[in-house]
Amino acid sequence: MVNYKDKVALVTGASSGIGEAYARELAARGSHVIVVARSKDKLEVLAKDLKATYGVNTYVLVSDLSMRGAAGELAEQVKALGLKVNILINNAGFGTEGRFEETSMERYQEMVDLNITSLMDMTAQFLPYMQQQKGGIIVNVSSFLAFYPFPYMGAYAATKAFVLSFSESLWAENRHLGIRVLALCPGATQTGFFDTVDSTNLPISVTGTPQSVVKTAFRGLEKNRIYVIDGIGNYWISNSARFFTRKFMAVLSERLGRPASKN
Ligand SMILES: NC(=O)c1ccc[n+]([C@@H]2O[C@H](COP(=O)([O-])OP(=O)(O)OC[C@H]3O[C@@H](n4cnc5c(N)ncnc54)[C@H](OP(=O)(O)O)[C@@H]3O)[C@@H](O)[C@H]2O)c1
């Protein structure tokens, strides 16, 4: 059984949604929690609440992780607090939607910097200590869109395919070192994610909750799974891609995801 008590956990994107629920569940299991995001006020409210409710130590670190070097600066701040991270939850991320050419390259760059570059950099900063300790947990938040092309959210789905592939390799490289690496693949989940993505354009309904996603992650870690998909329906949708050609999946998901205005 995985022991969370008195471990130090760092959760990125903890100011809302899945990250907030993750920080809450870790604190409930006795971990001391470092919460990271850009929204200082929200993080401070959460940190205070977790400390008062669960009696754990909490730390607020404000960071824009889409900026180059942000992970290194965070690692310095963690060191200055005298902490060593045992559990890393790489959760911060956002998505874009629409035809590829409708989003600016600057916005794509920001998404790649956050969803991919910072996730790798955070891993590079905190994995060595886990390797020294021969123990630790890294959860990388991917998506059920990692398993097949998803036109009209194509670049976002590709960042999540990267996260899935990267996490699987990391799991294999570290499996003899007592480190668990999990790619957490939520389906459409009720969070602030849909402040920037219009769910009415999606061919799927938003049924997941941050709490159900986090429960799925904890179950997956218990079994040392390499990836987990939240929701049985999402599991079957994701794995159905194995039985069809890639071309078929691209055509099917384009047809299902095509905005009504483009029909
Ligand atoms: N909701 C879904 O349907 C769904 C499905 C599959 C995967 N996911 C993934 O789940 C993860 C969490 O998203 P969510 O659904 O919980 O959405 P959310 O409620 O919008 O949370 C996103 C979190 O990321 C933080 N964040 C965004 N940009 C950041 C930046 N530049 N630097 C630091 N932190 C930043 C946000 O905090 P600040 O704004 O305060 O910085 C917030 O705490 C993402 O990786 C997302 O791709 C979501």
Ligand as a Chemical Component Dictionary entry (heavy atoms), coordinates in Angstrom:
data_LIG
# 
_chem_comp.id                   LIG 
_chem_comp.type                 NON-POLYMER 
_chem_comp.pdbx_formal_charge   0 
_chem_comp.three_letter_code    LIG 
# 
loop_
_chem_comp_atom.comp_id 
_chem_comp_atom.atom_id 
_chem_comp_atom.alt_atom_id 
_chem_comp_atom.type_symbol 
_chem_comp_atom.charge 
_chem_comp_atom.model_Cartn_x 
_chem_comp_atom.model_Cartn_y 
_chem_comp_atom.model_Cartn_z 
_chem_comp_atom.pdbx_ordinal 
LIG N1  N1  N 0  -11.212 19.195 -17.595 1  
LIG C1  C1  C 0  -11.060 18.288 -18.530 2  
LIG O1  O1  O 0  -12.014 17.887 -19.229 3  
LIG C2  C2  C 0  -9.710  17.664 -18.739 4  
LIG C3  C3  C 0  -9.650  16.465 -19.480 5  
LIG C4  C4  C 0  -8.418  15.873 -19.684 6  
LIG C5  C5  C 0  -7.273  16.446 -19.172 7  
LIG N2  N2  N 1  -7.358  17.618 -18.460 8  
LIG C6  C6  C 0  -6.113  18.201 -17.947 9  
LIG O2  O2  O 0  -6.233  18.348 -16.560 10 
LIG C7  C7  C 0  -5.301  19.328 -16.109 11 
LIG C8  C8  C 0  -5.978  20.248 -15.120 12 
LIG O3  O3  O 0  -6.974  20.990 -15.772 13 
LIG P1  P1  P 0  -8.418  21.241 -15.135 14 
LIG O4  O4  O 0  -9.382  20.493 -15.970 15 
LIG O5  O5  O -1 -8.408  21.020 -13.685 16 
LIG O6  O6  O 0  -8.618  22.785 -15.519 17 
LIG P2  P2  P 0  -8.547  24.115 -14.654 18 
LIG O7  O7  O 0  -9.583  24.099 -13.589 19 
LIG O8  O8  O 0  -8.567  25.212 -15.653 20 
LIG O9  O9  O 0  -7.119  24.048 -13.957 21 
LIG C9  C9  C 0  -5.932  24.369 -14.601 22 
LIG C10 C10 C 0  -4.887  24.693 -13.555 23 
LIG O10 O10 O 0  -3.653  24.978 -14.228 24 
LIG C11 C11 C 0  -3.150  26.226 -13.744 25 
LIG N3  N3  N 0  -2.398  26.907 -14.788 26 
LIG C12 C12 C 0  -2.840  27.294 -16.020 27 
LIG N4  N4  N 0  -1.873  27.946 -16.661 28 
LIG C13 C13 C 0  -0.798  27.963 -15.820 29 
LIG C14 C14 C 0  0.514   28.510 -15.922 30 
LIG N5  N5  N 0  0.911   29.169 -17.017 31 
LIG N6  N6  N 0  1.372   28.349 -14.877 32 
LIG C15 C15 C 0  0.960   27.706 -13.757 33 
LIG N7  N7  N 0  -0.251  27.158 -13.611 34 
LIG C16 C16 C 0  -1.125  27.308 -14.632 35 
LIG C17 C17 C 0  -4.391  27.007 -13.362 36 
LIG O11 O11 O 0  -4.093  27.967 -12.347 37 
LIG P3  P3  P 0  -3.834  29.531 -12.565 38 
LIG O12 O12 O 0  -4.785  30.010 -13.612 39 
LIG O13 O13 O 0  -4.069  30.076 -11.210 40 
LIG O14 O14 O 0  -2.392  29.628 -12.968 41 
LIG C18 C18 C 0  -5.251  25.914 -12.738 42 
LIG O15 O15 O 0  -4.902  25.710 -11.394 43 
LIG C19 C19 C 0  -4.782  20.015 -17.376 44 
LIG O16 O16 O 0  -3.489  19.508 -17.678 45 
LIG C20 C20 C 0  -5.775  19.596 -18.442 46 
LIG O17 O17 O 0  -5.209  19.582 -19.737 47 
LIG C21 C21 C 0  -8.544  18.223 -18.240 48 
# 
loop_
_chem_comp_bond.comp_id 
_chem_comp_bond.atom_id_1 
_chem_comp_bond.atom_id_2 
_chem_comp_bond.value_order 
_chem_comp_bond.pdbx_ordinal 
LIG N1  C1  SING 1  
LIG C1  O1  DOUB 2  
LIG C1  C2  SING 3  
LIG C2  C3  SING 4  
LIG C2  C21 DOUB 5  
LIG C3  C4  DOUB 6  
LIG C4  C5  SING 7  
LIG C5  N2  DOUB 8  
LIG N2  C6  SING 9  
LIG N2  C21 SING 10 
LIG C6  O2  SING 11 
LIG C6  C20 SING 12 
LIG O2  C7  SING 13 
LIG C7  C8  SING 14 
LIG C7  C19 SING 15 
LIG C8  O3  SING 16 
LIG O3  P1  SING 17 
LIG P1  O4  DOUB 18 
LIG P1  O5  SING 19 
LIG P1  O6  SING 20 
LIG O6  P2  SING 21 
LIG P2  O7  DOUB 22 
LIG P2  O8  SING 23 
LIG P2  O9  SING 24 
LIG O9  C9  SING 25 
LIG C9  C10 SING 26 
LIG C10 O10 SING 27 
LIG C10 C18 SING 28 
LIG O10 C11 SING 29 
LIG C11 N3  SING 30 
LIG C11 C17 SING 31 
LIG N3  C12 SING 32 
LIG N3  C16 SING 33 
LIG C12 N4  DOUB 34 
LIG N4  C13 SING 35 
LIG C13 C14 SING 36 
LIG C13 C16 DOUB 37 
LIG C14 N5  SING 38 
LIG C14 N6  DOUB 39 
LIG N6  C15 SING 40 
LIG C15 N7  DOUB 41 
LIG N7  C16 SING 42 
LIG C17 O11 SING 43 
LIG C17 C18 SING 44 
LIG O11 P3  SING 45 
LIG P3  O12 DOUB 46 
LIG P3  O13 SING 47 
LIG P3  O14 SING 48 
LIG C18 O15 SING 49 
LIG C19 O16 SING 50 
LIG C19 C20 SING 51 
LIG C20 O17 SING 52 
# 
